[in-house]
Amino acid sequence: MRMDDIEESHNVEDRRHGSTGGGRGLPSIGTMFMLWPLLKPLLRTKFGWAIIAIGAFAWFSGFNPLSLVGVGGASSSHSISKNDEKEARFIKKVLASTEDVWSKLLPKYGLRYTKPILVLYRGHTRSGCGAAQSEMGPFYCPADKKVYLDLGFFDELARRHNAPGDFAQAYVLAHEIGHHVQDIQGTLSKVQRMKQSWGGRGARANALQVRVELQADCYAGVWAHHAQKEFHILQKGDIEEALNAAASIGDDTLQREATGYVRPDAFTHGTSKQREEWFSRGLATGDIRSCNTFQ
């Protein structure tokens, strides 16, 4: 991708350096055992209790006071690699391009675009939708209007799913921003109400969620269409990277890799072919009206 002319977005909350931005859960039992020799003498004095109270307040506010005594240092800035920082700068530029595209495009459909926040984290954090863990993959939370992304997902995308490349990474973020557009349109709330009326689970609810995800794929294609017109971002092989990423994380492909067979009633994102087709449709038309997966 050609991103030289795009500035980094400032709508980013970086929690990779130890702050969860939403508080923490209780320390693990192993951590408590490790800390006991330090805590025991503090419990004998009022001053010690005050230190503990301050430390507890800092912990639940998101700061890791344990790093001051060499515990929990994995969340320090030294754990962030140069490649991680490079990917962070790149994804901030992708975010900026989505902001530019959707801010100009949505008013043409009678909607006002509000910019979401991108939360970068490592391992785990908290969101308005509950716990966020790297195993969950990137996701959009409509409750706090934020996209949550552990950059380690891109390593898994390349190694485990054989979908490397910078445009593959851009497609992933553009898909999540697509969910934000759906939120602005009111689509996510309507779908949620329908799913709740059906009990929230089952094949019918899954099928509806597939339509949501395929529309987000189409919106990612719409973004790419207009970003190319505006910034000339595409280079040779970029579209193939995005299509490969879409195909690699199709439900049928993931199920076949995990279990050896496919269960269509359990699909929640669509088949590899569907994901490729809807991204391609958005890319070709640049029109969100072509992305009506609910018809």
C-alpha positions, 0 to 999 in steps of 0.5 A: 500500500502507498500511504506516504501522503496520509497522516496518522489518526489521533483517534487512537487509545494506545493501551499496549504499554500497560494501561487497560484504559478501563480498569483491571481485574484482580491480580492472579493468585501467582502474583499475590504469592509473589507479592506477599513478602512485600505486603506482609510488613505493610499490613502492620502499620497505618502507613503501610495500609495507605500504600496498599490503598494507593496501589490498589486504586492505581491498579483498578484505574488501569496503571500497573504499580507492580512494574515499579517493583519489577512485577508485571514488567511484560506490560512495560514499553520495552515489550513493544517491538520495533515491528509492533510500532511500525504496524501501529503507525501503519494502522493509524494511517489506515484509520485516518483514511477511513475517517476521510472517506466516510466523513465525505461519503456518508453525508451523501446518504443523509448521515453524519459520520462520527469518528470512532476510537481505535484501541490498541492493546496487548493480551487483554483489556476491557471494553464497553462490551465486556472483556477484550482478549487477543483470542477474540480477534479485532471487534467493534463495540457499539456501546463505547463506539470503539474498535479493539485491536491486538496487533498480534492478530496480524501475526496470526493472520499471516502465519496461521491463515496464510494471509500476509500483507499490509492491505490484508491488515487494512481490510481487517480494520476497514471491516471493523469500521464498517460495523461503526458505519452500520451502528450510525445507520441503526443497523446494529441496534435493529439486528440486536433487537431481532436476535433478542426476540429469537432468544439471541442464539440459534441458526436463525440468529447466526444467519442474521449475523452473517448478513451483518458481517458480509455488509461490513465486508462490502463497506470495507470494499467501499472504503478501498474504492474511495481511498484509491480515488482520494489517495491512490493507495493501491499497489500491485497485489493489494487487492489479492491480499485483501481477497486472500484475507477474506477467504482465509477467515471465511466460516467454512474455511475456519471450520474445515481447518479446525474440525475437518467438516463444515456446519453452515448453521453455525456460520456467523461471518459467511463463507470464504466465497461470500466474503470475497464477493461482497468485498469485491462488490463494494470495491467495484461500486463505491456505493453503500446501496450496493451493500444491502445484504439483508435483501 
